[in-house]
């Protein structure tokens, strides 16, 4: 390998040190992986459903057994504090276990009530090899929610992980292989963007799932559309967190801070726009600042750390530029807002008010530990500001008056909304958004339907 930094490399975000590098695949290796995936599909689709479910159970067991190891690897590769990383590992295991236990029920034939003679059923069958393009911010959970339902269904997987978490990509492949997956069922591919585009275009691939940015979604969606391939796009978000006048301020402030600063704010469903009714503005701001001050930065490998470094200095530079733009145009910094001296990609918990439509922070996703608070006159104003966004992923509404909270929730243009809770992923809850936040759903029974052939079988009476 030459001395230039490889596309796939582990760079410790706490120190900036290049830990390990990996070569990108050759074109010949890409073609061989496509062939293996197709051959594997022809066998895997006919493998007994109980055996496919058993594979998922073994994967879940392995995740639980290796939790400490995987959490430390996450800390060193993308900066997630180990306590939060262990939570992600537990969630990933629960997703594999859920589809192993409940998934077969979703795959049972559905008998239709028809007007004509005879009978008709709809089968849920696999469609073939799939390409998965996964991000670094939840490197195991986001793989699990794509892989688990599709392996159960009988599809095979070519997984292109983020270039800054290659060691986790290899560990996932090892876990699946050690669980007994046949050759070609699941493959890690260290592919370039051009190679991924050729994979999607290949007749041996039937669909693609991406979790990533809006820009990446446009690129992948255009290739998939050009070749008539099914795609699921889970993209960015700028989730509103609405605090109504009737809210429990202490509870709302604590939940808003956790929702914004967990994983260093690097989550699509993070509480990025906090909209507070005028009646509770002063008390909420005071309490939110108190909560935000608890999110101090530290070594991600320590179990005491709540806020680790961001995943990269590039991401931090982008975030700092957005904050600087807002401040230059009149936004108020109540906490943080300054890039610290020293190594690594650390950025402090930051709180802004006074953000308006002239600022980048108003419409762009802030992918880091920066909370923006808006003072609103009424619930109607909160709804208007919440919907004034190109994104539509998740939202939260806090109020002791649950009827009013439900009324507000029903008017939000999002794919998911929590009442007195932020959106927290669970295996049995559908995940996805509207507008530029993406296309399609994952998890629950919906995760088994996206890359499935809903095959009608009609039989006339004899």
N, C-alpha and C positions, 0 to 999 in steps of 0.2 A: 504494500500500500504506500502511496506517496505521502509526503508530509502535509499536503493540503487537508483541511478538515473534510471528512467524508460527509455525504448527505445524511447518513445514519450514524449518529454519535451520541454518546452519553456525555453531557457537560453538566457537572454538579452545579446546580443553581445557587447553592449556598457559598460556593468558592470560586466559580468560574473555571475550574480545572477540567480539562478534557480527560475523561476517565477511560473511555473505550470507543473504538471506531469500527465500523463494519462496511464492507463493500456492497454497492448496489448490484443487483442481479444483472447477468448478461441477457441479451435478447434470447439466446438459446435456452437459458434457464427459465425464462418466462414461458416460452413455448412448451417446455417440458412440464412445467407446473400446470398449465392449462390442460394438457393431455391427461395428466394424473387426476386432476379434478373431475374431468368428464368421465374417465374410466371409473373413478371412485363412486361417482353418482350412480352409474349403471348398476353397481353392486349395492350401495348404501340404500338406495330407494326401495330395494326389495328385502332388505334386512328386517327381521321381525321388529315390530314396534316396541315390544317389551325389551328387546336388546338395545334399541336406540335409547330408550328411557334409562336403562341401567347404565349406559355410558355417561349420561348426564349426572346420575347420582354419584358415580365415581369421581367425576370432575369436581362436584360440590365437596365431596369428602377431602379431596386433595387441597382445595382452596383453604378449607378450615385447618387442615394439618400444617399447612405452610404459611399461615397468616403472618407470623412474626417476620419471617424471611421476606415475604412479599411486601410488607409494610415498609421495611427498611430500604428495600430496593426502590419503592416509590419515592421515599424521602430523598434518596440520593440522586434520582434521575429526573424528577420533576418538582421536588421541593415540598411535597405534601407532608404535614406533620403526622407522625406515626399513629397517633391516636385516631385521627381522621382516616388515615390509610387503612387501619384495621376495620373501621366501619365500612369502608368500601369493599374490602375483601369479604366481609360477612354478607353484605348485600349481594355481591356477585354469586357467592355460594347459594344464597337463597333463591336466586333466579334460576340457576341450573336445577335445583331441587324442586322448585315449583313446576317447571315444565316436565320434569320426570314424573311427578306425582299427578298433576292435574291436566297436563297437556294431552295425554291420550283421550280424555273425555271430549276435548275440543275437536279431535280428529275423527270422531264417530260420524258415520253417514247421517245426513239430515234428510228425513223423509218429507217430501212436499205434498201438500194437499192440492190436487190438480182437478180441473174440470173434466178432462177427457178420460178415456178408458185406461186401464192398467195402472202402473205405479211409476213414480219418479223419485230418485234420490240425488243429492248433491254430495260428492266426495271431495275431501280436501287432500289433494295430492301434491307432491313436490314438483318443482319445475326444472331443477338442474343446478349447475355450479353458479355460485354467486360471488361477487367481489364485495368485500367490506373495507371501507376506508375510515379508519378510526382516529380520534384525537388523543392528545396527551393528558387532558385535564382530569379525566376519570378513566385511566388506561385499562382497568379490568372490568368495571361495571358496564361501560359502553360497549365493550366487546361482548360481554355476557348477554346483554339484552338483544343483540343481533344474532349471536351464534346459537344460544340455547334453543330457541324455537325452531330455527332452521335445521339444526342437526336432528332434532326430534322429528321434524317433518320429513326428512330424507334428502334435503339439499346438501351440497358440499360447499366448502368455504375456501376462498382465497383471501387472506387477511393482510391488508396493507396498513400497518400501524404508523403512528406519527414518527417522524424521523428522529425526534429527541428522546424517545423511550424504547430503543431497540432491544435492550436487555429484557424489558418486560414483555415485549413481543415474542422473544424467544422462549421465555418462561411459560407463557400461555400455550405456545405450540407444544412444549414439553409436557405440560399438564394434560393436554388433550391426548397426546400420543401415549403417555404413560397410563391413561385411563383405558386404553385399548382401542382407540379409533383406528379403523383400517386405513391403509395407505390411500392418500388422495382425499380423505374426508375433510381434513383441515390442514391448510398449509399457510405458513407465514411467508410473505413475499416482501423482500426489501427492494421494491420497485421504484423507478422514477415516475414522474407525472406522465411522461409520454408513454411509458410502458403500461401504466395503469389504464390510460385511454385505449391502448390497443387491446388490453384484456377485456374492457367493457365491450369493445366492438367485436370481439371474437364470437363466432357462432357457438363456441363451446361454453359461453357464459350467458345466463338468462336474466340476470338482474344485478343491481348494485345498490348498496346502502352506504350513505355517507353521514357521519356526524362531524360537523365542522362549521366553517364560516359561511356567510352568505355568498362571498366571492367563490369559494370552493364549490358551493352548491350549484351556482350558475354554470361553472365549468363542467362539473360532473353531469348535471341535468341536461346540458346541451349535447354531450356525447351520447348519453343514454337515449335521449329523444331521437337523435340522428340515426340510431341503430335499433330503434323500437324496443328498447330494453326497459323493463320495469325498474323504477328507482324509488327509494325512500330517502328523504333528505331531512335530517334533524339539524337545524341551523341555529343561528344566534337568537338572542332574546334581550329585551330591555324591560324586564318584568316590573310592573307597578305593584307597590305595597301600600294599600290605602288604609289610613287610620281615620276612622269616623269619630265624630264628637262623643259617641257613647262608648268608645273603646276603653279597655283596661290599659292605661298608658304604660304601666310597668311591664306587663306581659307583652304588649305590642313592641315596645322598645327593645326588649331582650330578644324577641323573635326576629325583629328587623335586623339587629346587629349580627345575629348568628346567620341569618339568611344572606347578609351582604358580605361578611368577612370570612366565612368558612371557605376552605380551599383557596385562600388568598383572593377571594372574590372572583375566581376563575371558573365560573359555572354559568351555563346558559340561563338557568332558572334562578340565578342570584337576584336578590331584591335590589334592583339597580335604581329605581325611581320611587322614592318614599313620599307619598302624597298625604299631607296631614291637614285635617280640618282646623280652621282658625281657632275654634273654641279650646282645643287641646294643644295648640302649636307650642306654646312656651314650655309647658310641662313635658311634652314629648321630646322637644329638642334637648332640654336639660338631661332627661333620663337617657336619651339615645347617646349623647356625648359621654355620659358616665359609662354606659355599656361599651362604647367604642374604645374607650381608653383601656379596657381590659384586654383588648386584642393587641398585645405587644408582640413584636417580632422576636424570633429566636431560632435556635438550631432545630431543623425539622426532625432530626433523629431522637430528640428528647421528648419523652412522654408528656412533659409539662408545657410544651410549645403549642400555642393556638394559631399563630400566624407565621408561617414559614416564608421563604423567599418566593417570588413569582417564578414561573418556570424558565424564564429566559430574560436576559438583559434587553433583548429586542422588544419583547412584550412590555417590559417596564418602560422603555423609552417611548413606546407608542402611548401608553397610559399617561406618562408624565407630560407628553405633548398636549394631550386632550385637557388635562388639568390646567396647564399653563395658559392654554387658549382661553379657558373659561375665566381664569383669574384676571388675565389681561383685559378682558371685556367686562369685568365688574363683579364676577362671582366672589363670594366670601368664603374663605377657608377657616373653618372652626377648629380643625384638627388635622395634623399631618400636612400632606401636600408638597413635601420636599424629598428629593432623592437623597438617601443617606450616603455618607462617605463609606469607603471600605469595599471589600470584595463581594461578589454575589449579586443577585437580582432582587434584593430586599426593597420593599416599598411600604411605608407605614399605613396603618388604618387612617383613612382620610375622609373628612366630612365637608361637603360643600352645600351652600345655599345660594340663592340668587341666580341660579342658572336659567337662562332664557333662550328663545329660539335662535338667537344670533350666534350661539356657541355650539361648538362641535359636540359637547357633552349632552346637549339637549336631544339630539337624534341618533348619535352614534352609540354603539354598545361600549360601555366601559368595562373591559375585561381585566379587572384587578380590584384591589381593596379600596375602592372609592365609592362612598355613598353620597347621593344627591337628594336633598330634602326640598320639597316644594310646599309652600303654604297655600292652601286652597280655601275658598270661601264657603264651599258647600260640597255635598256628595256629587251633585251634578257637575261641578267644576272638576272634581277629581276624576269622574268618568271621562269627561272631555279630554283632559290632559293624558289620562291613561291610554285612551284610544288614538291620540295624536302621535302615532309612532308607526314606522314601517314594520315593526316586529309584532308578533302576537303569540308568544309562547305560553308563559304562565302569569299568574297574578295572585295576590292575597288581599283579603278584605278583613279588617279587624273591627269588631263592634260587639258590645253586649246585647244589642238589639239584633238578633239573628235574622229576623224577617227583613229588616232594612239591609243588612249585609247581603242577604240572598238577592234582594232586589238590585243592589249595585252589581253583584257578581254576574247576574244574568245579562247585564248591559255591556260587559267587557268583551272586546274582540280578541279573545285568546283561546288557546286549545285546552288550557287547564286553569282552574282557579280554586284556591283554598279559602275557606271561611274560618277565621281565627287560627289559621295555620299557613305556613308556607308550603309550597309544593315539595313534597318529599317522595322520592321514588320508592315504589314497592313492586314486587313481581306481578301482582294481580291488578295494578292500576295502569290504564293506557297512558302513554307518554307521547306528546307531539303538539305541534302548533299550527297556526294559520299565518296568512300574509307571508312576509319574507322569513318567517321562522321555520318554514319547511313544508314538506308534503309527506303524509303517511303517519302511521302510528306504530309504536313498539310496546312491548310488554302486554300482559293479560292475554285474553284470547285473540286480541287484535294483532299481536305479534306473530301469530301463526297464519294469518290471512294475507299478509302483504306479498309474500313470495310463494303463493300457493295457486295451484290450478283448481278452481272450484268447478269440478267436472260434473256435468249432468249425466245421469244414467237413466234412461227412459225405457220401460219395459211394458209391452202390451200384454193383456191377458191372453192366455192360450186356451 
